[in-house]
Amino acid sequence: MFGRVSVFCTLGAAVVLLGFLTASDGGNSKKEFDMKDKAEEELNTLEKEWALAFVKNDAEAIGRYMADDWMVISPDGNVIDKATFLGLIKSGVLSHDQMEFAEVKVRVYGVSAVVTSRATSKGKFRGEAFSELERSTDVLVKQKGQWKSVLTHLTRIAKK
């Protein structure tokens, strides 16, 4: 009988301990969930603000959302660095009249994130009008408290 009481006490202690561990883990999970929600909200806002900067053809504002080593891989497979890209906008060689995102999906991994979307853009490049429908992937990293894009990859969606 004494052994049975000992087993029940041990089981009781284990249940209490498990409860503490679960409650503690649940607290961290909620905090992580809240942080992830906040990051997703920040990134959705960033994408909207960045699109507006493109439509305004404001190279300085566009550049604020890019890391110093940002690059874009165009639908044709060309790799363009930040300085070159912003130079095209400053000179007027590249301008945008429309930049819209749909089907936006944000995935956060700590201080890194991937944002995918269906992007529609219209404008001019070297005086020629363009209209693009693309899958856009932005890889972002939080640097000094600010989300910055380090890579944009564009894939043209085939016209049906």
N, C-alpha and C positions, 0 to 999 in steps of 0.2 A: 504494500500500500504506500509506503514511504517513497518507493521508486516511482509510482504512478504520479504522485504529487510533484515530484521533481521534474518529470517529463512535462506535466501541464505548466509548471512555472517556466520551464525552458521554452516551451511553445509560446506561452504568453509573452515572454520577453522578446522572442523572435518576431511576433506579430507587431508589438509596439515598436521595435526597431525598424521593421519593414515600413510601418506607417510613417515614422520620421523620415526615412530615406525617400519614400515616395513623395511626401509633402515637400521635402527639400528639393528633390528633382523636379517636381511640378512647378515650384517657384522659379527655378532656372529656366524651365521650358517656357513658362509664360513670359518671363523677361526676354528670352531669346525671340519668342514669337512677336512680342511688342516691338523689339528692335528691328526685326525683319519687316514688319508692317511699316514702320517708320521709314526704313531704307527704301522699300518699294514705293511709298508715297513720294519720297524725295526724288527717286529716279523717274517716276512718271512725270513729275513736275519739270524736272531737268529736260526730259525729251521734248516736252511742249515748248519750253522756253527756248531750247536750242533750235527747234523748227521755226519759231517766230524770228529768231536772229537770222536764220537763212533767208526767210522771205523778205526781211528788211535789208538783206545783203550787207549786214554789219559784220565785217571781218573781225573786228576787235571783240565783239560780243560772242561770235562763233568760237573764236579762239579761247575764250574763258572756260569753255566746256571741254577743252582738249588738254591732255597731258602734253608736256613738251615734246615727248617722243611719239606722239600720236601719228597714225598713218591710216590711210583708207586703201582698201583693195576694191577697185572699181569692178563693175559687171564684166568688163573686158579683161580683167586680170591684171591691170596696171596697178602698181603700188605708188602712192603719192604721199609725201611727207607733209607735215603741218605747214611748214614755211611755204612750200610750193603751192599747196591748196589755198591757203589764205592769200597768197600773192595773186592767184587767179581771180579771187573775189575782189580784192582791193583794186585791181586793174580794170575790173569790169569784163574781163574775158569770160568769167563764169558768173551768172546771176540766176536767182531763183524767184519765180512768181508764186509758186505753190510748193509746200512741203507739208504733207499730212501723213499721220501714222494710224494704222488700224491693226486690229488683232495683236495688240501689244502684250507681250508676256515678259515679266520681270522675274529673274531668278537671282537671289542674293546668296553669296557664299562668304560670309564674314565681311571683309573689307573689299571684296571683289563682287562684281555682278555681271550678268549677261542680260541684255535687253534685245529681244527679237520683235520684229514687226513687219507689217506689210506697208511699204512706203510708196507714196505717190508724190512725184515731184515734176514740176514744169519750170522751164526757164530758157536761158540761152547760153550756149557755149560757143565761143568764137563767132558770134553773130548768128549762129544757126539755132533755131528753136528746138527744144527737146521736150519730150514727155516720157517719163519713166514710171514703170510699175515694178517694184523690186522687193525682195526679201532683204531686210536690213538686220544686221547683227552688230550691236555695240558691246564691246567689252570695256567695263569701267572699273576703276580702282579708287578707293577713298584715300586721298592724299591731303594731309594737313586739314582734315575735317571736311573736305570738299570732294564730291564725286567728279572724276575726270575720265573722259573716254581715252583709252589707250589704243583702241583699234575699232575701225568701222569696216565691215565687210558687206558688200552689196552683190546680190545675185538677181539678175534680170528675170522677171516672170514672163515666160513665153506667152505671146498673144495667141488666143485661140481663134 
